[in-house]
Amino acid sequence: MTQTQGDLAGLSRFIFRVPNWHSTLTFALVIAAVTGVAVFDGRYVLGDAWEGIFFIGLPTIAASVITPYVDGRLGGQLTHNRASLLALTCELVTVAILMMAGVMGLLTGTVQDLLLAAPVVGALGQQFVFDALLLALASIFAIRLFVIVAVSRHSLLVAAIPASIQTVAAAVLLFIYSGTLRFLEVGGPILNSYLSRPQAAPPELTVVIPRDFVLLGIICLVYACGVALFLWAIDSPWRRSLDVSVLDFVRGFIGHIAEGTRELEDFFEEIGEEAMVPVTVLVFRTENGAEKARFVLPMIHPGPMGEIGGGNLPERVARRAEGLAFPPHATAGHDFNLVTEREVDTILDAADTATGEIEFTDEATVSVRAGEGDAKLVGQAFGDDALAVATYAPSFADDVEYAVGLSASAEARSAGLDDVMLIDAHNSNNGLNGGDLGHVTPGSRRSFDMISGAGKVGRRLVDAEQGQPKLGVTWDETPWGPEDGIGPLGIRVAVLEVGDHRTAYVLIDGNNMEPGLRGTLVDAIEGVDHAEVMTTDTHIVNTVEADNQVGAAIDDDDLISLVTDLVAGATDDVEPVEAGMASERAAVTVFGNDRTETLASHANAMISMGATLAAAVVVAVITISIVLFALA
């Protein structure tokens, strides 16, 4: 993958799951109680904690409970879990601003005592803290407005209704318990008893006057304008280049990282293109007709990240096979990512159709090797069909483009073969470092190396020694997981024996390998004439980091020991088999030409530039707010 694509895949590291709403609210009340003890200066600690829960926690509860209902009535899709997490986040923002204001007040008070500072410094008192509270309430309104617009896709005016709930709830409490009603000279004893209760409130609230609520409304309006400007600035490039809204991406990404929804796939489906991809299946069955192993190679890329799209394709293939499944990496890059997990079913159905069309044979060739330039291939024929595995090790390589793979397969078939399963071993890369990130693109020198090498393999297989194939397989889930660069399929080994010639195919469920590791593993394998080590390119491991390659987190000696043990076990499992290969074409929706790079660059730019733009907007609206405070 390119650097920008790697950065996009690296967004998976932000994946988490939203806690249940009751857990979130419990935590919010604890934070409110602690804040109350720190902020209020009552006679009893429990009283301060209760006031914190009441004045800080209650608006959070109101926002958590009411927002999903209001948003749903307006046609939105904010869940209770998301609404609770959003409310908690806003509570933490409020607490942080109040704490900073309190610390600033203490510091300036100390400076004034020591230096007899100017009246401006002395003005930082309780009113300053309350003004900071108004800024906090406006800030959480802006945060909620952005999130609700992104998640529920309302217009700004409509989204402002559910977005204002937490701010309005806090303002209502301030109005009642500050006694603001007495300034308005309205109402009677009954109204005052319910809407004016300063005697039950902390004395810190007595600074509140009616103009503060007007000022809060004006500041919220300013912040809403800031959100609108920010959204317009980050959305325009997406609409011009991809004809989609960045908010659809944000909504999908939030849904994916927070609750594991498939909303991100809906976004990808909007930008996708239909493609025809070959799905090639090589099946080995025992003499009694039982399937022993199945190699499945759809010419798609198992990305873009996590389990989105085809990211979990290898495991899905393994679950579908009757025998031990081997889902290696095809010659396809990120432009051939499936847009939704539903497309995987189309691939699997095509594989089943191809399996039903297989004509088995008990003739196979010994394996042959050929190379051209950096490309090295090992191949083996079964009747008129052939399996070929290509690697650029010890040089660095990542994905082989779709067109290069098709051309190389055609070159191999020109020697007289029918179907050719051309596998990209995907087993030597230097991550995202350096200027050359390993893409094998049409027209490059290495693309012609692979094409020429495939032609050589095809010609040598036509004349290679033949015999009865014997196959042994074994696998181990391994003690490692995605954080170690190993997916759920672990390590799988197939040993093919024709006459006295043995070939070992090792498949590791990971995304590429550390430089030099492939050679070390091949050299360590004994008792075979040829060996190749492959990875599935599963993107499940990229939920940890973008270039979490095999060997980066695992001790080489431990991996070598396990692989050699598995090869020995597969050798002991060898028995006569029949083999057959067939291909079927599947119509699927993929990212499409250059869409991946465009999406990745836009997403990365949004993250890097968006933070700067957001900071500029925040500075601008705070400046305007300070001017408003000065004029009020």
C-alpha positions as CSV (number, residue, x, y, z in Angstrom):
1,M,0.0,0.0,0.0
2,T,1.1,3.6,-0.4
3,Q,1.8,5.9,2.5
4,T,-1.6,7.6,2.1
5,Q,-3.4,4.2,2.0
6,G,-1.4,3.1,5.0
7,D,-2.5,6.1,6.9
8,L,-6.1,5.3,6.0
9,A,-5.7,1.7,7.2
10,G,-4.1,3.1,10.3
11,L,-7.3,4.8,11.2
12,S,-8.3,1.3,12.5
13,R,-6.2,1.9,15.6
14,F,-9.0,4.3,16.8
15,I,-11.5,1.4,16.9
16,F,-13.2,0.9,20.2
17,R,-16.7,-0.1,21.3
18,V,-19.2,2.3,22.9
19,P,-20.0,1.2,26.4
20,N,-23.6,0.6,27.4
21,W,-25.4,3.7,28.3
22,H,-25.9,2.8,31.9
23,S,-22.1,2.4,32.4
24,T,-21.5,5.7,30.7
25,L,-24.0,7.5,32.9
26,T,-22.6,5.9,36.1
27,F,-19.2,7.2,35.2
28,A,-20.7,10.6,34.3
29,L,-22.3,10.9,37.8
30,V,-19.0,9.9,39.5
31,I,-17.2,12.6,37.6
32,A,-19.9,15.1,38.4
33,A,-19.7,14.3,42.1
34,V,-15.9,14.6,42.2
35,T,-16.1,17.9,40.4
36,G,-18.7,19.1,42.9
37,V,-16.3,18.4,45.7
38,A,-13.6,20.3,44.0
39,V,-15.7,23.3,42.9
40,F,-18.2,24.0,45.6
41,D,-17.2,25.1,49.1
42,G,-19.9,23.8,51.3
43,R,-19.8,22.6,54.9
44,Y,-20.1,18.9,54.0
45,V,-18.3,16.9,51.4
46,L,-21.4,14.8,50.6
47,G,-23.3,18.1,50.1
48,D,-20.7,19.3,47.6
49,A,-20.8,16.0,45.8
50,W,-24.6,16.1,45.6
51,E,-24.5,19.6,44.2
52,G,-22.0,18.4,41.6
53,I,-24.3,15.6,40.6
54,F,-27.3,17.9,40.5
55,F,-25.8,20.9,38.6
56,I,-23.3,19.0,36.4
57,G,-24.6,15.4,36.2
58,L,-28.3,16.2,35.7
59,P,-27.8,18.0,32.3
60,T,-25.7,15.0,31.2
61,I,-28.5,12.6,32.1
62,A,-31.1,14.8,30.4
63,A,-29.0,14.9,27.2
64,S,-28.4,11.1,27.3
65,V,-32.1,10.2,27.8
66,I,-33.8,12.9,25.7
67,T,-31.5,13.3,22.8
68,P,-32.1,9.8,21.1
69,Y,-35.8,10.3,21.4
70,V,-35.8,13.8,19.9
71,D,-33.2,12.9,17.2
72,G,-35.3,9.8,16.3
73,R,-38.5,11.8,16.0
74,L,-36.6,14.1,13.5
75,G,-35.5,11.1,11.4
76,G,-32.0,10.7,13.0
77,Q,-30.3,7.5,14.1
78,L,-28.4,8.5,17.3
79,T,-28.6,5.5,19.6
80,H,-28.8,5.6,23.4
81,N,-25.2,4.4,23.7
82,R,-23.9,7.0,21.4
83,A,-26.0,9.8,23.0
84,S,-24.7,8.8,26.4
85,L,-21.1,8.8,25.3
86,L,-21.6,12.2,23.6
87,A,-23.2,13.6,26.7
88,L,-20.3,12.3,28.9
89,T,-17.7,13.8,26.5
90,C,-19.5,17.2,26.7
91,E,-19.6,16.9,30.5
92,L,-15.8,16.3,30.6
93,V,-15.3,19.3,28.3
94,T,-17.3,21.5,30.7
95,V,-15.4,20.2,33.7
96,A,-12.1,20.8,32.0
97,I,-12.9,24.4,31.1
98,L,-14.2,25.2,34.6
99,M,-11.1,23.7,36.1
100,M,-8.8,25.8,33.9
101,A,-10.8,28.9,34.7
102,G,-10.6,28.1,38.4
103,V,-6.8,27.6,38.2
104,M,-6.4,30.8,36.2
105,G,-8.4,32.7,38.9
106,L,-6.3,31.3,41.7
107,L,-3.0,32.1,39.9
108,T,-4.1,35.7,39.0
109,G,-5.3,36.2,42.6
110,T,-1.9,35.1,43.9
111,V,-0.1,37.4,41.4
112,Q,-2.4,40.3,42.5
113,D,-1.6,39.7,46.1
114,L,2.2,39.7,45.5
115,L,2.5,42.4,42.9
116,L,-0.6,44.6,43.5
117,A,-1.6,43.8,39.9
118,A,-3.7,46.0,37.7
119,P,-7.5,45.9,38.0
120,V,-7.8,43.7,34.9
121,V,-6.1,40.9,36.7
122,G,-8.2,41.4,39.8
123,A,-11.3,41.1,37.6
124,L,-10.7,37.3,37.3
125,G,-13.0,36.3,40.1
126,Q,-16.3,34.4,40.3
127,Q,-17.7,36.2,37.3
128,F,-14.7,35.0,35.3
129,V,-15.5,31.4,36.2
130,F,-19.1,31.9,35.3
131,D,-18.2,33.4,32.0
132,A,-16.0,30.4,31.4
133,L,-19.1,28.2,32.1
134,L,-21.0,30.1,29.4
135,L,-18.2,29.4,27.0
136,A,-18.3,25.7,28.0
137,L,-22.0,25.5,27.4
138,A,-21.6,27.0,24.0
139,S,-18.7,24.7,23.2
140,I,-20.6,21.6,24.0
141,F,-23.5,22.9,21.9
142,A,-21.0,23.2,19.0
143,I,-19.6,19.7,19.6
144,R,-23.0,18.1,19.8
145,L,-24.1,20.0,16.7
146,F,-21.2,18.7,14.6
147,V,-21.6,15.1,15.8
148,I,-25.4,15.0,15.3
149,V,-25.1,16.6,11.8
150,A,-22.5,13.9,11.0
151,V,-24.3,10.9,12.5
152,S,-27.9,11.8,11.7
153,R,-27.3,13.9,8.5
154,H,-29.8,16.6,9.6
155,S,-29.5,20.2,8.4
156,L,-27.8,22.5,10.9
157,L,-31.2,24.1,11.9
158,V,-32.8,20.7,12.5
159,A,-29.7,19.3,14.3
160,A,-29.6,22.3,16.6
161,I,-32.7,21.0,18.3
162,P,-31.2,17.8,19.8
163,A,-27.8,19.4,20.0
164,S,-29.1,22.1,22.4
165,I,-30.6,19.8,24.9
166,Q,-27.5,19.5,27.3
167,T,-26.9,23.3,27.1
168,V,-30.6,24.1,27.6
169,A,-30.8,21.7,30.6
170,A,-27.9,23.4,32.3
171,A,-29.2,26.9,31.5
172,V,-32.6,26.0,33.0
173,L,-31.0,24.8,36.2
174,L,-28.9,28.0,36.3
175,F,-32.0,30.1,35.8
176,I,-34.0,28.4,38.6
177,Y,-31.3,28.1,41.2
178,S,-29.6,31.5,40.6
179,G,-32.9,33.3,41.3
180,T,-32.8,35.1,38.0
181,L,-36.6,35.3,38.0
182,R,-36.4,38.0,40.7
183,F,-34.7,40.4,38.1
184,L,-37.6,40.0,35.7
185,E,-40.4,41.1,38.2
186,V,-42.8,38.5,36.9
187,G,-44.7,35.7,38.5
188,G,-46.3,35.2,41.9
189,P,-45.6,33.0,45.0
190,I,-46.3,29.7,43.2
191,L,-44.2,30.5,40.2
192,N,-41.4,31.8,42.4
193,S,-41.5,28.6,44.5
194,Y,-40.8,26.5,41.4
195,L,-38.7,28.8,39.2
196,S,-36.7,30.8,41.7
197,R,-34.8,28.8,44.3
198,P,-31.6,30.6,45.1
199,Q,-31.8,29.6,48.8
200,A,-31.2,25.9,47.7
201,A,-28.2,26.7,45.5
202,P,-24.5,27.3,46.1
203,P,-23.7,30.9,46.6
204,E,-21.4,30.8,43.6
205,L,-24.6,31.0,41.4
206,T,-25.7,34.4,42.7
207,V,-23.6,36.2,40.0
208,V,-26.1,35.1,37.3
209,I,-28.3,37.8,35.8
210,P,-30.7,37.8,32.8
211,R,-28.3,39.2,30.3
212,D,-26.1,36.1,30.8
213,F,-28.8,34.0,29.2
214,V,-29.1,36.4,26.3
215,L,-25.3,36.3,26.0
216,L,-25.3,32.5,26.0
217,G,-27.7,32.4,23.1
218,I,-25.6,34.8,21.1
219,I,-22.4,32.9,21.7
220,C,-24.2,29.6,20.7
221,L,-25.2,31.3,17.5
222,V,-21.6,32.3,16.9
223,Y,-20.4,28.8,17.6
224,A,-23.0,27.4,15.2
225,C,-21.7,29.7,12.5
226,G,-18.2,28.4,13.3
227,V,-19.4,24.8,12.9
228,A,-21.1,25.6,9.6
229,L,-17.9,27.3,8.3
230,F,-15.8,24.3,9.4
231,L,-18.2,21.8,7.7
232,W,-18.2,23.8,4.5
233,A,-14.4,23.9,4.4
234,I,-13.8,20.2,4.9
235,D,-16.7,19.1,2.8
236,S,-16.0,21.0,-0.4
237,P,-13.0,18.9,-1.6
238,W,-14.9,15.7,-1.1
239,R,-17.9,16.9,-3.1
240,R,-15.7,18.1,-5.9
241,S,-13.5,15.0,-6.2
242,L,-15.7,12.1,-5.1
243,D,-19.2,13.6,-5.3
244,V,-19.9,12.5,-1.8
245,S,-20.1,14.3,1.6
246,V,-17.3,14.0,4.2
247,L,-20.1,13.7,6.7
248,D,-21.1,10.4,5.3
249,F,-17.5,9.2,5.9
250,V,-17.5,10.6,9.4
251,R,-20.9,9.0,10.2
252,G,-19.7,5.7,8.9
253,F,-16.4,5.8,10.6
254,I,-18.0,6.8,14.0
255,G,-20.5,4.0,13.6
256,H,-17.7,1.5,12.8
257,I,-15.3,2.4,15.6
258,A,-18.0,2.9,18.2
259,E,-20.6,0.2,17.6
260,G,-19.3,-2.0,14.8
261,T,-22.0,-1.0,12.4
262,R,-21.7,-1.3,8.6
263,E,-22.5,2.4,7.9
264,L,-18.9,2.9,6.6
265,E,-19.6,0.3,3.9
266,D,-22.6,2.2,2.8
267,F,-20.3,5.2,2.1
268,F,-17.8,3.0,0.2
269,E,-20.7,1.6,-1.8
270,E,-21.5,5.1,-3.0
271,I,-18.0,5.6,-4.5
272,G,-17.6,2.1,-5.7
273,E,-17.4,0.7,-9.3
274,E,-18.5,-2.7,-10.6
275,A,-15.7,-5.0,-11.7
276,M,-15.5,-8.5,-13.1
277,V,-12.9,-10.6,-11.1
278,P,-11.8,-14.2,-11.7
279,V,-12.2,-16.6,-8.8
280,T,-9.9,-19.6,-9.1
281,V,-10.3,-22.7,-7.0
282,L,-7.8,-25.6,-6.7
283,V,-9.2,-28.6,-4.8
284,F,-7.5,-31.8,-3.6
285,R,-9.5,-34.8,-2.7
286,T,-8.6,-38.2,-1.3
287,E,-9.2,-41.5,-3.0
288,N,-12.5,-41.9,-1.2
289,G,-13.7,-38.5,-2.6
290,A,-13.3,-36.4,0.6
291,E,-12.0,-32.9,0.1
292,K,-8.6,-32.6,1.8
293,A,-7.6,-29.1,0.9
294,R,-8.9,-26.1,-1.1
295,F,-7.0,-23.2,-2.5
296,V,-9.3,-20.2,-3.2
297,L,-7.9,-17.2,-5.1
298,P,-10.3,-14.3,-6.0
299,M,-8.6,-11.5,-7.7
300,I,-9.6,-8.9,-5.1
301,H,-7.7,-7.2,-2.3
302,P,-8.7,-8.1,1.3
303,G,-9.1,-4.5,2.6
304,P,-9.4,-1.7,3.3
305,M,-9.3,-2.1,7.1
306,G,-10.4,-4.3,9.9
307,E,-13.5,-6.3,8.9
308,I,-14.8,-3.6,6.6
309,G,-15.3,-4.7,3.0
310,G,-13.2,-7.8,2.3
311,G,-10.8,-7.3,5.2
312,N,-11.9,-10.6,6.7
313,L,-12.1,-12.5,3.4
314,P,-9.5,-15.2,4.3
315,E,-11.5,-16.3,7.4
316,R,-14.7,-16.3,5.4
317,V,-13.1,-18.5,2.8
318,A,-11.9,-20.9,5.4
319,R,-15.3,-21.3,7.0
320,R,-16.9,-22.1,3.7
321,A,-14.4,-24.9,2.6
322,E,-14.9,-28.5,3.4
323,G,-11.2,-29.3,3.6
324,L,-8.4,-27.2,5.0
325,A,-8.7,-23.9,3.2
326,F,-5.7,-21.9,1.8
327,P,-6.8,-18.4,0.9
328,P,-3.5,-16.7,-0.4
329,H,-3.1,-13.2,-1.7
330,A,-4.1,-12.4,-5.3
331,T,-2.4,-10.0,-7.7
332,A,-4.7,-7.0,-6.9
333,G,-4.2,-3.8,-5.0
334,H,-6.4,-1.5,-2.9
335,D,-8.4,-0.4,-5.9
336,F,-9.9,-3.9,-5.8
337,N,-11.1,-3.7,-2.2
338,L,-14.6,-4.9,-1.9
339,V,-16.9,-2.1,-0.7
340,T,-19.1,-4.1,1.6
341,E,-18.9,-7.4,3.4
342,R,-21.9,-8.5,1.4
343,E,-19.7,-8.7,-1.7
344,V,-17.8,-11.5,0.0
345,D,-20.8,-13.7,-0.4
346,T,-20.7,-13.1,-4.1
347,I,-17.1,-14.2,-4.2
348,L,-17.8,-17.3,-2.1
349,D,-20.8,-18.2,-4.3
350,A,-18.5,-18.0,-7.4
351,A,-15.9,-20.2,-5.6
352,D,-18.6,-22.8,-5.0
353,T,-19.7,-22.7,-8.6
354,A,-16.1,-23.1,-9.8
355,T,-15.7,-26.0,-7.3
356,G,-18.7,-27.8,-8.9
357,E,-17.2,-27.5,-12.3
358,I,-13.8,-29.0,-11.5
359,E,-12.6,-32.1,-13.4
360,F,-10.1,-34.0,-11.3
361,T,-6.9,-35.6,-12.4
362,D,-4.4,-37.9,-10.8
363,E,-1.5,-36.4,-12.7
364,A,0.7,-33.6,-11.5
365,T,4.1,-32.3,-12.2
366,V,7.0,-31.7,-9.9
367,S,7.4,-28.1,-9.0
368,V,9.7,-25.9,-11.1
369,R,11.3,-22.6,-10.4
370,A,12.0,-19.7,-12.7
371,G,12.9,-16.0,-12.4
372,E,13.4,-12.8,-14.2
373,G,15.0,-9.8,-12.6
374,D,13.6,-9.4,-9.0
375,A,10.7,-11.8,-9.7
376,K,11.0,-15.4,-8.6
377,L,8.3,-18.0,-9.2
378,V,7.6,-21.6,-8.2
379,G,5.0,-23.5,-10.2
380,Q,3.3,-26.9,-10.3
381,A,0.8,-28.2,-12.8
382,F,-2.2,-30.5,-12.3
383,G,-3.4,-31.8,-15.6
384,D,-3.7,-28.8,-17.9
385,D,-3.9,-26.3,-15.0
386,A,-1.2,-24.8,-12.9
387,L,-0.5,-23.1,-9.6
388,A,2.2,-20.5,-9.5
389,V,3.5,-18.4,-6.6
390,A,5.5,-15.2,-7.2
391,T,7.7,-13.3,-4.9
392,Y,10.2,-10.4,-5.1
393,A,12.1,-11.4,-1.9
394,P,14.6,-10.4,-0.8
395,S,13.6,-7.2,-2.6
396,F,10.7,-5.2,-1.2
397,A,7.2,-5.5,-2.7
398,D,3.7,-4.9,-1.6
399,D,0.6,-5.3,-3.9
400,V,0.8,-6.4,-7.5
401,E,-1.7,-4.5,-9.6
402,Y,-4.6,-6.3,-11.2
403,A,-3.5,-5.7,-14.8
404,V,0.0,-7.0,-14.1
405,G,-1.5,-10.3,-12.7
406,L,-3.8,-10.8,-15.6
407,S,-0.9,-10.3,-18.1
408,A,1.4,-12.6,-16.2
409,S,-1.3,-15.3,-16.1
410,A,-2.0,-14.9,-19.8
411,E,1.8,-15.3,-20.5
412,A,1.9,-18.5,-18.5
413,R,-1.2,-19.9,-20.3
414,S,0.4,-19.1,-23.7
415,A,2.6,-22.2,-23.1
416,G,-0.4,-24.4,-23.4
417,L,-2.0,-24.3,-19.9
418,D,-5.7,-23.7,-19.2
419,D,-6.3,-22.1,-15.8
420,V,-3.5,-20.6,-13.9
421,M,-3.7,-19.7,-10.2
422,L,-1.1,-16.9,-9.9
423,I,-0.5,-16.1,-6.2
424,D,1.3,-13.0,-4.9
425,A,3.3,-14.4,-2.0
426,H,3.3,-11.0,-0.4
427,N,6.2,-11.9,1.8
428,S,8.8,-9.2,1.8
429,N,8.3,-5.5,2.5
430,N,9.8,-2.7,4.5
431,G,6.5,-1.4,5.7
432,L,5.7,2.3,4.9
433,N,9.4,3.3,5.0
434,G,11.4,4.7,2.1
435,G,10.4,6.2,-1.2
436,D,9.6,2.9,-2.9
437,L,6.7,1.3,-1.1
438,G,6.6,-1.8,-3.3
439,H,3.7,-1.4,-5.7
440,V,4.1,-3.5,-8.9
441,T,2.4,-1.3,-11.4
442,P,1.8,-1.8,-15.2
443,G,4.7,-0.6,-17.3
444,S,7.2,-0.9,-14.4
445,R,10.4,-3.0,-14.8
446,R,9.2,-5.4,-12.1
447,S,5.9,-5.9,-13.8
448,F,7.7,-7.2,-16.9
449,D,9.9,-9.3,-14.6
450,M,6.8,-11.1,-13.3
451,I,5.3,-11.5,-16.8
452,S,8.5,-12.9,-18.2
453,G,9.0,-15.2,-15.2
454,A,5.4,-16.5,-15.5
455,G,6.0,-17.3,-19.1
456,K,9.1,-19.3,-18.2
457,V,7.3,-21.2,-15.5
458,G,4.5,-22.1,-17.9
459,R,6.9,-23.4,-20.5
460,R,8.9,-25.5,-18.0
461,L,5.7,-27.0,-16.5
462,V,4.6,-28.2,-20.0
463,D,7.8,-30.4,-20.1
464,A,8.1,-31.2,-16.4
465,E,8.2,-34.7,-15.0
466,Q,4.7,-36.0,-14.0
467,G,3.4,-38.5,-11.5
468,Q,0.7,-39.2,-8.9
469,P,0.3,-36.3,-6.5
470,K,0.3,-36.9,-2.8
471,L,-0.7,-34.2,-0.4
472,G,-0.3,-33.7,3.3
473,V,-1.7,-30.7,5.3
474,T,-1.6,-29.3,8.7
475,W,-2.3,-26.0,10.5
476,D,-1.9,-24.3,13.9
477,E,-3.9,-21.4,15.2
478,T,-0.7,-20.3,16.9
479,P,-0.4,-18.6,20.3
480,W,-0.3,-15.2,18.6
481,G,-3.2,-12.8,17.6
482,P,-3.8,-9.7,15.5
483,E,-1.7,-7.6,17.8
484,D,1.2,-9.8,16.9
485,G,0.5,-9.7,13.2
486,I,-1.3,-13.1,13.0
487,G,-4.9,-13.5,12.0
488,P,-7.4,-16.2,13.1
489,L,-6.2,-18.7,10.4
490,G,-2.8,-19.0,12.0
491,I,-0.3,-20.9,9.9
492,R,-1.2,-23.5,7.3
493,V,1.1,-25.9,5.5
494,A,0.6,-28.1,2.4
495,V,3.3,-30.5,1.3
496,L,2.9,-31.9,-2.3
497,E,4.8,-34.9,-3.3
498,V,5.2,-36.1,-6.9
499,G,7.5,-39.1,-7.2
500,D,10.4,-38.4,-4.8
501,H,10.0,-34.6,-5.3
502,R,8.4,-32.5,-2.5
503,T,7.2,-28.9,-2.4
504,A,6.1,-27.1,0.8
505,Y,3.6,-24.2,0.6
506,V,3.4,-22.3,3.9
507,L,0.5,-19.8,4.3
508,I,0.6,-17.4,7.2
509,D,-2.5,-15.4,8.0
510,G,-0.9,-12.0,8.1
511,N,-0.2,-8.8,6.1
512,N,3.2,-9.1,4.4
513,M,6.5,-10.0,6.2
514,E,9.5,-8.3,7.7
515,P,12.5,-8.1,5.3
516,G,14.6,-11.2,5.2
517,L,12.2,-13.4,7.2
518,R,10.9,-15.2,4.2
519,G,14.4,-16.3,3.2
520,T,15.2,-17.4,6.8
521,L,12.0,-19.5,6.9
522,V,12.6,-21.1,3.5
523,D,16.2,-22.0,4.5
524,A,15.0,-23.6,7.7
525,I,12.5,-25.9,6.1
526,E,14.1,-29.4,5.6
527,G,13.1,-32.5,3.7
528,V,11.6,-30.6,0.6
529,D,13.0,-29.6,-2.8
530,H,11.2,-26.3,-3.0
531,A,9.4,-24.2,-0.5
532,E,7.6,-20.9,-0.5
533,V,6.1,-18.8,2.3
534,M,3.0,-16.7,1.7
535,T,0.8,-14.3,3.6
536,T,-3.0,-13.9,3.2
537,D,-2.8,-10.1,3.4
538,T,-5.6,-10.2,6.0
539,H,-6.4,-6.7,7.2
540,I,-7.7,-7.8,10.5
541,V,-4.2,-7.3,11.8
542,N,-4.3,-3.6,10.7
543,T,-6.7,-2.8,13.5
544,V,-3.5,-2.5,15.6
545,E,-1.4,-0.4,13.1
546,A,-1.2,0.1,9.4
547,D,2.0,-2.0,8.8
548,N,1.7,-4.7,11.4
549,Q,3.7,-7.2,9.4
550,V,4.5,-10.9,10.2
551,G,7.8,-10.9,12.2
552,A,7.5,-7.4,13.6
553,A,6.2,-8.5,17.0
554,I,7.1,-12.2,17.0
555,D,10.5,-13.7,17.8
556,D,12.0,-15.2,14.6
557,D,13.1,-18.4,16.4
558,D,9.6,-19.1,17.7
559,L,8.1,-18.6,14.2
560,I,10.8,-20.8,12.6
561,S,10.2,-23.6,15.1
562,L,6.5,-23.6,14.6
563,V,6.8,-23.6,10.8
564,T,9.3,-26.4,10.6
565,D,7.2,-28.5,13.0
566,L,4.1,-27.9,10.8
567,V,6.1,-28.9,7.6
568,A,7.1,-32.1,9.3
569,G,3.5,-32.8,10.4
570,A,2.2,-32.2,6.8
571,T,4.9,-34.5,5.5
572,D,3.7,-37.2,7.8
573,D,0.1,-36.6,6.6
574,V,1.0,-37.2,2.9
575,E,-1.4,-39.5,1.0
576,P,-2.5,-40.0,-2.6
577,V,-4.9,-37.3,-3.9
578,E,-6.6,-36.1,-7.1
579,A,-6.5,-32.5,-8.0
580,G,-8.6,-30.1,-10.1
581,M,-8.8,-26.4,-10.9
582,A,-11.6,-24.2,-12.3
583,S,-12.3,-20.5,-12.5
584,E,-15.5,-18.5,-12.4
585,R,-16.0,-14.7,-12.9
586,A,-17.8,-12.7,-10.3
587,A,-19.4,-9.3,-10.7
588,V,-18.6,-7.3,-7.5
589,T,-18.4,-3.7,-6.5
590,V,-14.9,-2.5,-5.6
591,F,-13.4,0.8,-4.8
592,G,-12.4,1.4,-8.4
593,N,-9.5,2.9,-10.3
594,D,-7.7,5.6,-8.2
595,R,-10.6,5.9,-5.8
596,T,-8.6,4.4,-3.0
597,E,-5.8,6.8,-3.3
598,T,-8.2,9.8,-3.7
599,L,-10.2,8.6,-0.6
600,A,-7.0,8.0,1.4
601,S,-5.5,11.4,0.5
602,H,-8.8,13.2,1.3
603,A,-9.2,11.4,4.6
604,N,-5.7,12.0,5.7
605,A,-5.9,15.7,4.7
606,M,-9.1,16.0,6.6
607,I,-7.5,14.7,9.7
608,S,-4.3,16.7,9.4
609,M,-5.7,20.0,8.1
610,G,-9.0,19.6,9.9
611,A,-7.3,19.9,13.2
612,T,-5.6,23.1,12.2
613,L,-8.8,24.5,10.7
614,A,-10.7,23.5,13.8
615,A,-8.2,25.3,16.0
616,A,-8.4,28.4,13.8
617,V,-12.2,28.3,14.1
618,V,-12.1,27.8,17.8
619,V,-9.7,30.7,18.2
620,A,-11.9,32.9,16.1
621,V,-15.1,32.1,18.0
622,I,-13.5,32.5,21.4
623,T,-12.1,35.9,20.3
624,I,-15.6,36.9,19.3
625,S,-17.0,35.6,22.6
626,I,-14.4,37.6,24.6
627,V,-15.4,40.8,22.7
628,L,-19.1,40.0,23.5
629,F,-18.3,39.6,27.2
630,A,-16.4,42.9,27.1
631,L,-19.4,44.7,25.5
632,A,-22.1,43.1,27.6
